[in-house]
Each structure stands twice: as structure tokens, then as C-alpha cells.
Amino acid sequence: MAAELVPPLVVFAAPAEAPAPVLGARDTLVRQARLHSAAFLDLSPAAPSAPTAPGLLRRGLEAYEGLRFDDALVALGAGLDEASASGGAGLTREELADLLLYRGLTHNQRGAPALGWDDLVRAAVIDDTRILDPLRFPPRTVEAFQRALERVRAQPRGELVVHAPAGCTTLVDGRAVQSPPSLPLGAHFLRVECAGLLPWSSQVVLATPRQELTATPVAPQLPGEAEVRALARARGAARLLWCHAELAGAAGAAPVLWLTLLDSASGKTLSAAAVALTPGGGAGEEVDSAVAGLFDHGSGPRAVPQVKVVTRTVRARPRWYAQPWLWGLIGAGVATAVLIPLLDDSGGTGVTVRLKGIP
């Protein structure tokens, strides 16, 4: 089949966990692709999988209470491994301490008291306010953990200062913090979450009275133009509508949907548009209008000027017939000289682009 007869390809990509306006724009693109008999591909990175550490903790507790200490050690160890890698994702401070507390108790039951003591101390570092319920734990366990608490409380404390991008949430040991927290010296779970960026995590060993570090969350890797063009050529599509969403960098700013109609072989831009996805606004209609216009402009043999649409950024101007200078020109007899070139039907190749909301 000739390339020009192959339906165009619409490729969309947005950061994982994109906000509702971006998801609404994606639905609009799917609908427009169907209207134009175009294939639609979503190359957005997959959303992060749900953390498994909470389930591993529950499994470890059940195994411990069922006296299956080997199974408990495996589940609790796997939960701690994930919590260390994710900065404690999905776990509260008490649950993070429980992973260490119950692993320490399991080590004691398996005849490894030195390992058990280390885990009890680490649990006390995570939550030095924890008091074990004597109705739930045997006296020996309550006494051992109390000794671990006393050791931790007798040590100096330190301040953990985390430098993160504006608008991000910093969690230390499962708790969101606004200012640098004062913590017992030792290992702590750190996680920084930012809209549109991959979470940044670390297990930090606090060893000084004031310790500073910089969190550097990065954006998920979206496919590039060259990659999607190669995909279009492999499918035999001569034209490609490449749509990617860019989340707002400043607080309160709307995400932007960038749309570029490309010639798959040469990479030449046939037409382009950008739509600000304002929440609760008319972004859906703007996306509809922009996509329809791009397809129409890119379907003919003529060259098409680049088009850019940004919602709610164009100020309204007076109607042309209300302009006082126009009536002055008419009164001076210049209207004929102005209007004749506009009405000339000499076969020119000019293109008139009409976009909703822009005079």
C-alpha cells in the first residue's frame, strides 16, 4: 500500500501519574484518532507499581505469630530490602519500626541474640517514642526493647536537612516533614515525592549534629521525536501526530500539551500547536480544535505555516469593524486600495488559519 494511503499515526506520551487534565486530553486524542481513522499509541511510562513492603510485613507478622520463624525472617527481610530501596514507600513510621522489631524478635527465637539486639536498636532509632504493649508482648520482649530505647535516647540527636525542589514532599521514616527534623543518630528512611517526577529515595545514616543532602528527582524518560518517527515509518505511515504533555514547572501553572504533525520520512514539521490544559476550563474543546486543524492542514500538498494554540493566553481585541482607524481610512478613500489585494482571485497559494478564541 502506498504510504500516502496508510492512515496517519497518533502517538501520545505523558509522565506517569499525570493529572486529570492530561488524562482528559488523552481521551480527546483517542476520539480524534478514531474520527480520522488513525492508529493511536500511548507510549507513556507505566505508573510505579504499588509497594509490596506492607504486604510482606503482614506476612512476616503472621509467620512470627504462627511460630514459623524461618518464613518470618524471609518476609521481613524482603520487606526491609524494599523499604530501603524505596525510602519506606507505603509504610508508616510504626510499620517501618515493626519490620525491624519483629525481625529482631525472630533472630532471638532462632538463637541469634546479637542480630536481634541490632534490629531492636534500629527499630528504636526509627521510633524512639514507641512503647510496647505488655498485654501483647511477653515481659522479656518489653524489657529488651526498653533497654534499646534507653540506649538510643542516651545518644546525641542530629538534624537532617534535605534540599529538594519546590513543591515536593519530603518523608523521613514514613512521616512528611516541613522543616529539618531532629532525629536519633543512626539509619533513617528518606523519600522525596514530586508531581511529574520519579520519587527520589535513600537510606540515610545520620552521624553528625547537622547533616545536609540534596534530593535530585528526575523526570521519567519519554520517547523522543526520532523514536516515534521510526515507529511511524515501520508502520508505513507517512504522517505522524506526535503529542506529549509537559507538566507545569511552577506551582499553579497548567500542564501543556504539545502537538506536532510530522512527515515521517523527512521529519519535516507540517504543522504544530500547543494547548494549555487549564483544569475546569475549555481545554477539551481546544484540543479537539487543534487536532482537527492539524490533520486538515497536513493532508494537502501545499506547505502549511506553523500554528500555535495556547488557551487563555490571548487577550480579546475589539472587532475589526469597531476599529476607529478603519472608518478613517474609508472616509479618506483608501478602502479600495486596501481591500482590492485581499479580494484578488489570481490563484495565490496563501493559507488562512482560523483557530477558536483567537481573532
C-alpha positions in Angstrom: 0.0 0.0 0.0 1.3 3.5 -0.9 2.5 5.4 2.2 0.1 8.3 1.5 -2.8 5.9 1.7 -1.8 4.5 5.1 -3.8 6.1 7.9 -1.8 8.5 10.0 -0.4 7.6 13.4 -1.1 9.4 16.6 1.5 8.9 19.4 0.9 10.2 22.9 3.2 10.3 25.9 2.9 11.9 29.3 4.6 11.4 32.7 3.3 8.7 34.9 0.6 9.7 37.3 -0.3 12.7 35.1 -3.1 15.0 36.5 -6.7 14.8 35.3 -6.5 17.5 32.6 -3.7 15.5 30.9 -5.8 12.3 31.0 -8.7 14.2 29.6 -6.6 15.4 26.7 -5.5 11.8 26.1 -9.2 10.8 25.8 -9.8 13.6 23.3 -6.8 12.5 21.2 -8.2 8.9 21.2 -11.5 10.2 19.9 -9.9 12.4 17.2 -7.7 9.5 16.1 -10.9 7.4 15.5 -12.5 10.2 13.6 -9.5 10.4 11.3 -9.1 6.6 11.0 -5.7 6.9 12.6 -3.9 4.4 14.8 -3.3 5.6 18.4 -0.4 4.6 20.6 0.2 5.6 24.2 3.9 5.5 25.0 3.6 7.0 28.5 5.8 5.3 31.1 4.0 2.9 33.3 2.9 4.1 36.7 5.1 2.9 39.6 3.9 -0.4 40.9 2.3 -0.4 44.4 4.8 -1.1 47.1 4.9 -4.7 48.4 6.5 -4.0 51.7 3.2 -3.5 53.6 2.1 -7.0 52.4 5.4 -8.5 53.3 5.2 -7.0 56.8 1.7 -8.6 57.3 3.1 -11.9 56.1 6.0 -11.7 58.4 3.8 -11.0 61.4 1.5 -13.9 60.6 4.5 -16.2 60.3 6.1 -15.0 63.6 2.8 -15.4 65.5 2.4 -18.8 63.9 5.9 -19.8 65.2 7.2 -20.2 61.5 10.3 -18.2 62.2 12.1 -19.1 59.0 9.2 -17.8 56.9 9.0 -14.7 59.1 12.7 -13.9 58.6 12.4 -14.2 54.8 9.3 -12.0 54.6 10.5 -9.3 57.0 13.9 -9.3 55.3 12.3 -8.8 51.9 10.1 -6.0 53.3 13.2 -4.2 54.7 15.0 -4.6 51.4 12.2 -2.9 49.5 11.8 -0.2 52.2 15.5 0.6 52.0 15.3 1.0 48.2 12.1 3.0 48.2 12.6 5.2 51.2 9.8 3.4 53.1 7.1 3.8 50.4 3.7 2.8 51.6 4.8 2.4 55.3 4.2 4.4 58.4 6.8 5.1 61.0 5.3 2.4 63.2 5.3 -0.1 60.4 8.9 0.6 59.5 9.9 0.1 63.1 7.8 -3.1 63.2 9.8 -4.6 60.3 13.0 -4.2 62.4 11.3 -5.0 65.7 9.9 -8.3 64.6 13.0 -9.3 62.6 14.9 -8.7 65.8 12.5 -10.9 67.8 12.7 -13.6 65.1 16.5 -13.5 65.3 16.2 -14.1 69.1 13.9 -17.0 68.6 16.3 -18.6 66.1 19.2 -18.3 68.6 21.0 -15.1 67.1 20.7 -12.6 70.0 23.4 -10.3 68.6 21.5 -9.8 65.4 18.3 -9.5 67.4 19.7 -6.7 69.5 21.0 -4.8 66.5 17.5 -4.8 65.0 15.8 -3.7 68.2 18.2 -0.7 68.4 17.5 0.2 64.8 13.7 0.0 65.5 14.2 2.3 68.4 16.1 4.8 66.2 13.2 4.8 63.7 10.6 5.4 66.5 12.1 6.4 69.9 8.6 7.1 71.2 7.4 3.5 70.8 6.1 1.7 73.9 5.4 -2.0 73.6 2.0 -3.1 74.9 2.7 -5.6 77.8 -0.6 -7.3 77.0 0.6 -8.1 73.5 4.3 -8.8 74.1 6.0 -11.0 76.7 7.9 -9.3 79.6 11.3 -10.3 78.2 10.5 -8.6 74.9 9.2 -5.5 76.6 12.3 -5.3 78.7 14.7 -5.8 75.8 13.1 -3.1 73.7 13.0 -0.8 76.7 16.8 -1.2 77.0 17.2 -0.5 73.3 15.1 2.7 73.7 17.2 3.8 76.7 20.4 3.4 74.7 19.1 5.4 71.7 17.7 8.2 73.9 21.1 8.5 75.7 22.8 9.3 72.4 23.1 12.8 70.8 20.5 13.7 68.2 21.1 15.2 64.8 19.2 17.5 62.4 18.6 16.1 58.8 18.4 18.9 56.3 17.0 17.8 52.9 17.3 20.2 49.9 14.5 19.3 47.4 12.8 21.1 44.5 9.9 23.4 45.5 6.6 21.8 45.8 8.0 18.3 46.6 7.0 16.3 49.7 9.8 15.1 51.9 9.1 12.0 54.1 11.5 10.8 56.8 10.7 7.4 58.3 7.3 7.5 56.8 6.3 11.0 58.1 6.0 14.1 56.0 8.2 16.9 57.3 8.1 20.6 56.7 11.3 21.6 58.5 14.5 19.7 59.2 13.6 17.1 61.8 15.6 16.3 64.9 16.4 12.6 64.9 18.3 10.0 66.8 21.6 9.2 65.2 21.5 6.1 63.0 19.9 4.9 59.8 16.7 6.5 58.6 14.4 6.1 55.6 14.2 9.1 53.3 11.8 9.6 50.3 11.1 12.8 48.2 7.9 12.8 46.1 7.3 15.5 43.4 4.5 15.8 40.9 5.6 14.7 37.4 9.0 13.3 38.7 10.1 9.9 39.7 10.4 9.5 43.5 13.8 10.0 45.0 14.7 7.7 47.9 17.6 6.8 50.1 18.5 5.2 53.4 20.5 7.9 55.3 22.8 7.2 58.2 22.6 10.3 60.4 26.0 10.6 62.1 26.6 14.3 62.8 24.6 17.1 64.7 23.6 18.6 61.3 23.7 16.6 58.1 22.6 18.0 54.7 21.9 16.3 51.4 20.3 17.2 48.1 17.5 15.2 46.6 17.5 15.1 42.8 14.3 13.7 41.5 14.3 13.3 37.7 11.5 13.2 35.1 10.5 9.9 33.6 12.1 9.2 30.3 9.6 10.0 27.5 10.2 8.8 23.9 11.9 11.3 21.6 10.8 12.5 18.2 13.3 10.4 16.3 12.0 7.3 18.1 8.3 7.9 17.3 9.2 8.8 13.7 11.0 5.4 13.3 7.9 3.8 14.7 5.7 5.5 12.2 7.9 4.5 9.3 7.9 0.9 10.5 4.1 1.0 10.3 4.2 2.6 6.9 2.5 5.8 8.0 3.6 8.9 6.0 2.3 11.3 8.7 2.7 11.3 12.4 0.9 13.4 15.0 3.3 13.5 18.0 1.6 14.6 21.2 3.4 14.9 24.5 2.3 16.5 27.7 4.6 18.7 29.8 3.7 19.2 33.4 3.9 22.6 35.0 7.2 23.6 36.5 5.7 26.4 38.6 3.0 25.8 41.2 -0.5 26.5 39.9 0.6 26.6 36.2 -1.4 24.4 33.8 0.2 21.5 32.0 0.8 22.0 28.3 0.0 19.5 25.5 2.4 19.9 22.6 1.2 18.6 19.2 3.4 18.3 16.1 2.3 16.9 12.8 5.4 15.5 11.1 6.4 13.9 7.8 7.6 10.5 9.0 10.3 10.2 6.4 11.9 13.6 6.4 11.0 14.8 9.9 9.6 18.0 8.4 7.1 19.7 10.6 3.9 20.1 8.7 2.0 22.0 11.4 2.2 22.4 15.2 0.1 23.5 18.1 0.3 23.9 21.9 -2.7 23.8 24.3 -2.6 24.8 27.9 -4.7 22.2 29.8 -6.3 24.5 32.3 -8.3 22.5 35.0 -12.0 23.0 34.7 -11.6 25.1 31.5 -12.3 24.5 27.8 -9.1 22.6 27.2 -11.0 19.6 25.7 -12.6 21.8 23.0 -9.2 23.5 22.3 -7.6 20.1 21.9 -10.4 19.0 19.6 -10.0 22.1 17.5 -6.2 21.9 17.4 -6.1 18.3 16.4 -8.7 18.7 13.7 -6.9 21.7 12.3 -3.5 19.9 12.3 -4.9 17.0 10.3 -6.7 19.2 7.8 -3.6 21.3 7.3 -1.3 18.3 6.9 -3.5 16.5 4.4 -2.9 18.6 1.3 0.2 19.0 -0.9 0.7 22.7 0.0 3.1 24.0 2.6 1.4 25.0 5.8 2.6 27.6 8.2 3.3 26.6 11.8 0.3 27.1 14.1 0.4 27.6 17.8 -2.6 27.5 20.1 -2.3 28.3 23.8 -5.6 28.5 25.7 -6.3 31.6 27.9 -3.2 33.5 26.8 -4.7 35.6 24.0 -6.4 38.8 25.1 -9.6 39.8 23.4 -9.3 42.7 20.9 -12.1 44.9 19.5 -13.9 43.7 16.5 -12.4 44.8 13.2 -15.4 46.9 12.3 -15.2 48.7 15.6 -11.7 50.0 14.9 -11.8 53.8 14.5 -8.8 53.8 12.1 -10.7 51.7 9.6 -13.5 54.2 9.3 -10.9 56.9 8.9 -9.4 55.0 6.0 -12.8 54.5 4.4 -13.6 58.2 4.8 -10.2 59.1 3.2 -10.9 56.9 0.2 -8.2 54.4 1.0 -10.5 51.4 1.5 -10.3 50.4 -2.2 -6.6 50.3 -2.1 -6.7 48.2 1.0 -9.4 45.8 0.0 -8.6 45.1 -3.6 -5.5 43.0 -2.9 -7.4 41.0 -0.3 -10.1 40.2 -2.9 -7.7 39.4 -5.7 -8.5 35.9 -7.1 -5.4 35.5 -9.1 -4.7 32.0 -7.9 -2.4 32.7 -5.0 -1.4 30.0 -2.5 -2.0 31.8 0.8 -3.5 29.9 3.6 -6.0 31.3 6.1 -5.9 29.6 9.6 -8.8 30.1 11.9 -8.5 29.0 15.5 -11.2 29.1 18.1 -10.9 32.1 20.5 -8.2 33.9 18.5 -9.4 36.9 16.4 
